[in-house]
Amino acid sequence: MKHLNIISKSFGLEKKKIKPEEKVENFNWDSMTVINLIGILDEKFSKSLDLKKLKKIVYFKDIDELIEKTIKKK
């Protein structure tokens, strides 16, 4: 995953515990984690995540893909 550092930081998890096919609901995928994720992307890339798409997240790989798509948007 390209954005493992961002995901790890937003969840407060060690990178080795994050697997692409793991469901985020098995971890602390709550409003604080979402706020952390949004804040990190805003700070690092001056980009905002689509909240509708965030609500559809199931796996860690989904977060990674959403981050990548968001960063590449102009």
Sine and cosine of phi, psi and omega as CSV:
sin_phi,cos_phi,sin_psi,cos_psi,sin_omega,cos_omega
0.00,0.00,0.71,-0.70,-0.06,-1.00
-0.94,0.34,-0.54,0.84,-0.15,-0.99
-0.92,-0.40,0.60,0.80,-0.02,-1.00
-0.87,0.50,-0.61,0.79,0.01,-1.00
-0.87,0.49,-0.71,0.71,-0.01,-1.00
-0.91,0.41,-0.71,0.71,-0.01,-1.00
-0.90,0.45,-0.71,0.70,0.01,-1.00
-0.85,0.52,-0.72,0.69,-0.02,-1.00
-0.91,0.41,-0.68,0.74,-0.04,-1.00
-0.93,0.36,-0.56,0.83,0.03,-1.00
-1.00,0.05,-0.28,0.96,-0.07,-1.00
0.94,0.35,0.58,0.81,-0.02,-1.00
-0.89,-0.45,0.44,-0.90,0.14,-0.99
-0.94,0.35,0.58,-0.81,-0.03,-1.00
-0.84,0.54,-0.60,0.80,-0.06,-1.00
-0.92,0.38,-0.29,0.96,0.02,-1.00
-1.00,0.07,-0.15,0.99,-0.06,-1.00
-0.99,-0.16,0.90,-0.43,0.02,-1.00
-0.91,-0.42,0.68,-0.73,-0.06,-1.00
-0.80,0.60,-0.61,0.79,-0.07,-1.00
-1.00,0.00,0.06,1.00,0.00,-1.00
-0.98,0.19,0.67,-0.74,0.03,-1.00
-0.97,0.25,0.73,-0.69,-0.01,-1.00
-0.92,0.39,-0.42,0.91,0.01,-1.00
-0.91,0.42,-0.31,0.95,0.05,-1.00
-0.98,0.18,-0.06,1.00,0.02,-1.00
-0.84,-0.54,-0.28,-0.96,-0.06,-1.00
-1.00,0.02,0.87,0.50,0.03,-1.00
-0.99,0.12,1.00,0.09,-0.04,-1.00
-0.75,-0.66,-0.12,-0.99,-0.07,-1.00
-0.89,0.47,-0.58,0.82,0.02,-1.00
-0.92,0.39,-0.63,0.78,0.04,-1.00
-0.90,0.43,-0.67,0.74,0.03,-1.00
-0.89,0.46,-0.70,0.71,0.02,-1.00
-0.88,0.47,-0.68,0.73,0.05,-1.00
-0.86,0.51,-0.72,0.69,-0.02,-1.00
-0.88,0.47,-0.73,0.69,0.02,-1.00
-0.88,0.48,-0.70,0.72,-0.01,-1.00
-0.89,0.45,-0.67,0.74,0.01,-1.00
-0.90,0.44,-0.71,0.71,0.00,-1.00
-0.91,0.41,-0.62,0.78,0.03,-1.00
-0.90,0.43,-0.71,0.71,-0.03,-1.00
-0.92,0.40,-0.70,0.72,-0.12,-0.99
-0.99,0.15,-0.60,0.80,-0.12,-0.99
-0.82,-0.58,-0.05,1.00,-0.09,-1.00
0.82,0.58,0.68,0.73,0.01,-1.00
-0.81,-0.59,0.47,-0.88,0.04,-1.00
-0.90,-0.44,0.66,-0.75,0.05,-1.00
-0.99,0.16,0.56,-0.83,0.06,-1.00
-0.97,0.26,0.90,-0.44,-0.06,-1.00
-0.89,0.45,-0.57,0.83,0.03,-1.00
-0.89,0.45,-0.65,0.76,0.02,-1.00
-0.95,0.31,-0.55,0.84,0.04,-1.00
-0.89,0.45,-0.59,0.81,-0.01,-1.00
-0.92,0.39,-0.34,0.94,-0.03,-1.00
-1.00,-0.06,0.03,1.00,-0.03,-1.00
-0.91,0.43,0.73,-0.68,0.05,-1.00
-0.85,-0.52,-0.72,0.70,-0.08,-1.00
-0.90,-0.44,0.33,-0.94,0.07,-1.00
-0.86,0.51,-0.58,0.82,0.01,-1.00
-0.89,0.46,-0.50,0.87,0.04,-1.00
-0.91,0.42,-0.64,0.77,0.04,-1.00
-0.90,0.43,-0.71,0.70,-0.01,-1.00
-0.85,0.52,-0.71,0.71,0.00,-1.00
-0.92,0.40,-0.64,0.76,0.01,-1.00
-0.91,0.42,-0.67,0.74,0.05,-1.00
-0.87,0.50,-0.73,0.68,-0.03,-1.00
-0.87,0.49,-0.72,0.69,0.01,-1.00
-0.90,0.44,-0.63,0.78,-0.01,-1.00
-0.92,0.39,-0.67,0.74,-0.01,-1.00
-0.91,0.41,-0.61,0.79,-0.06,-1.00
-0.98,0.20,-0.24,0.97,0.03,-1.00
-0.91,0.41,0.56,-0.83,0.06,-1.00
-0.98,-0.19,0.00,0.00,0.00,0.00
